[in-house]
Amino acid sequence: MRYGELDEIPCSITRPLVVFGDRWTLLILKFSFAGVRRFNEFTTSLGISRSRLQDRLNRLVEHGILTKAATAEGKYEEYRLTKKGHDIYPILMAIKDWGDNYMAPDGPPVLYQHSRCGGDAHVSLECDRCGDHLNARDITPILGPGLTGEA
């Protein structure tokens, strides 16, 4: 199966890989959340080739994750996160939590703290009905309307 065909698979884990299934796209998103907005800032921050960066930025714009707009002074264009883009933040935080637990032998390199109270931010999986915290053993996948056709 080709990479571009992944979006044809009726799976909500597989389809998003077409959008952000490579390291550069995730790093672009990470830096976007840190306030990087201009093309040259991305190239400097990431050390990525201009053509590869442009390809990844175009894909993020095409999928509505970033929007491209002129700056207030009109000299430059910026890439800004959309609501759809902001909704990716928990995914990055889940990757961060995993990295802190398994790939940071000296402790987390960066702490993400709640601005209001100073507590550490972490991703938590919970049931939308009862509020219980969940892990993989607590979940049973069942067919949804995307496969059954019963919307």
N, C-alpha and C positions, 0 to 999 in steps of 0.2 A: 504494500500500500504506500502511496506517495504522501508526503507531508501535507500537501495542499488538499488531499482528499479526506483528511481527518474531520473537517467540518461537516461531512456528509454522514458521519456515524451518529446515530441517535443516542449520544451519551454526553451529559453535561460536565463530565470531567475531561473527556477527550476533545470535544469541540473547542474549548478555550485555548488548547495548545496551539492551534493555528494562529492565534493572536499573540500570546506571550509564552510560547514554549521554548524560548532560547534564552541564554544568559544575558544577552545584550538588552533585550526588551525588558526583562525584570530589573536590570541595573538602570535603564533609562527611567523606569517607573520609580525606583528607589530615589534617584536623584531628583525627579520631578516633585516627589513629596518633600524633599529637602529644600525646594525652592529654585532649583535650576530650571530656566525657561528658554534660554537662547541657544541656538545651534552651536555656536562657538564655545559656550559654557559646557555643553554636553561633551564636545570633542576633547576639551581640556580636562574635564573631570574624569572621563572614561578611558581616554586613550584609544578610542575606536576610530576606524577609518571613516572619512566623510561619507563615502558611498554607502557603507553599511549603516551608519547612523541615519542617513536620509531614508533608506529603505525601512528601517524600524520605526522611525517617526511617522513616515507616510502610512504605515500599517496601523499604527495607533490612532492616527487621525481618521483613517478610513473606517475604523471600527468604532469611532465616537468616544474613544478613551481620552484622547487629547484633542484640543482645538487649537488652531493656528490663527493668531490675530496680530495685527500691528500694535506696537507699543504706543503709549500715550503721545510720545514725541514723534511717532511715525517713522523713525529711522530704522527700526528693526522689527522682525517678527518674533513672536514668542509662542511657545507651546505651553498650554495650560490644561490642567486636569479638568475634565468634565465631571458631572455627578457619577456617570458610569465609571470613570477613572478613579474617583474617590472610593467607590465601592470595592476596588481591588485592595485597598489598604489592609483589611483583615488577612488577606492571603499572604501579603508580604510579612505581616506580623507573625503569622503562623510559621512561615519559613524561618524567621528570626528566632522564634522560641525554640524550634527544633535545632537550629544552629547553635544557640546558646547551650542547649542541653547536651549536644553530642559532638560539637566541633570547636568548643571554646574551653580548652583545658585550664586556662588561667582565669576563667570567668568571662562574663559577657563583655565584649569590647565597647559596647554602647548600651546605656540604660535608657529606656523609653519611659518617661515618667508622665503621669497625669498632671497637667499644668495646674489644676486647681488644688489638689491635695498632696501631690508629690509621690503617690503610690506608683509602683511599677505596672506598666500596661502589659497584658497578656491576652491571647486569644482563648476563648472558652467555647466549647461545643455544648449546646443545651437543647432540650426538647422544647418545642414551641407550645406544647399543651400543658405539661406539668412542671417545666422549669428544671428538671433533673439535669445534672452535668453528665455528659455521655462520652464514651469511647467506642472504638470499632466493635467491640464485643456486645455493645448495647443496641446495635442498629441492625435492622433487617431490611435489605433492599427489596422493594416490590415494584411491579410495573406501574408506570405513571401514564398520564394522558398523552405524552409525547410518543409512546410506543403503542398504546392501546387505541389511540384515536378518539378517546372519550374526554374531550375538553370540558 
